[in-house]
């Protein structure tokens, strides 16, 4: 009786969880490995180069990839780097020569889950693949518990939407630092969710039952900011008709989030530094020393080290704040999350505006993925809210998007790859390799799309492979 592999909640694993892709230019060895894995019950495909593999994976997702270190056109390490950046990335095992332990270590540093050597028995290769699937299933279970079960149990409504590698890395970083007492500096462009990250750190910390207090530093004048932070006594200045408790006192036992801390004046920086050193302060106009237990989380869209070098930010304060640094990725670096975010914001806006969404034009998703999103997630949220307000038929159509988004598709389709100063030969190489990848490694389809002969495509691929082998650090993607 064959063993049935089960996933979460006892259900059979999805199709990709039984699929293995073998990438090896040595045809005989590749054939033996494919046959052994098929006999073990896996669904297997074998290809001889990385570009062909990348194109195939777009149509045939799999759970584990076994990739040789030495490949034509694209080096095996470059293949691993590209595959591990994909959403729902497969686990990669690198195939190396017997005496090439350095290559194995290098591959694992770039994201490989393990390695096997060419002299390894076929039975051991099959066992390594099985273990890679088991580790993958365990990671999926942990992810489900961490991001779905635990938030429901704890009652947290705060969540980061996305499944890209960048978001997974961000979630893991939040989990690691939440239990610490150290100050955290969150860096990232405007609209990338820095306050959301700060809230998640608080909600997953031991301080979650205490206050989470927010102060936006850029919105206040220096005199007002000091009073907001430290509070003031009655009569401390004109208009101070009553005592006021500041944000530090309000956050006692919890977390104080200072947004856009890079906008603080040098005078306020000195006062904040004093608090961080002593954990004590006096209200404006008062002489009583007050001690509080507050964890400080700060955020900025500026490069604070550059601000330090320019003399606009104190170096000692920078290092006090930057005990732990978290960077929020811009939306253009996580295009595979755009559709998830779109649907999330649409659902929320429809509920807020009492509208029903019936259908989404596929062109909308394509246009959204091509937009550079200078305003990041906040911009996408606003675009979706605008579309829902303007929507009449229940169908989300391109006409509901701003003109700067609707126009990008036409411009992008006609433009050359963004390589300023590239030669015609370099552009030709880019076009051939990217098309070859997109059509799943078919030279005939590549020739048809580019309107050139199959003979020329094959000649150019051989030429690129020979050039790659001639360099110790071969160029990979041509991008």
Secondary structure, 3 states (H helix, E strand, C coil): CCCCCECHHHCECCHHHHEEEEECCCHHHHHHHHHHHHHCCCEEEEECEHHHHHHHHCCCCCCEEEEECCCECCCHHHHHHHHHCCCCCCEEEEEECCCCHHHHHHHHHCCCCEEEECCCCHHHHHHHHHHHHHHHHHHHHHHHHHHHHHHHHHCCCCCCCCCCHHHHHHHHHHHHHHCCCCCEEEECCCCCCHHHHHHHHHHCCCCCCCCEEEEEHHHCCHHHHHHHHHEECCCCCCCCCCCEECHHHHCCCCEEEEECHHHCCHHHHHHHHHHHHHCEEECECCCCEEECCCEEEEEECCCHHHHHHCCCCCHHHHHHHCCEEEECCCHHHCHHHHHHHHHHHHHHHHHHHCCCCCEECHHHHHHHHHCCCCCHHHHHHHHHHHHHHHCCCCEECHHHCCHHHHCHHHHHHHCCCCCCCCCHHHHHHHHHHHHHHHCCCCHHHHHHHHCCCHHHHHHHHHHHHHHHHCCCCCCCCCC
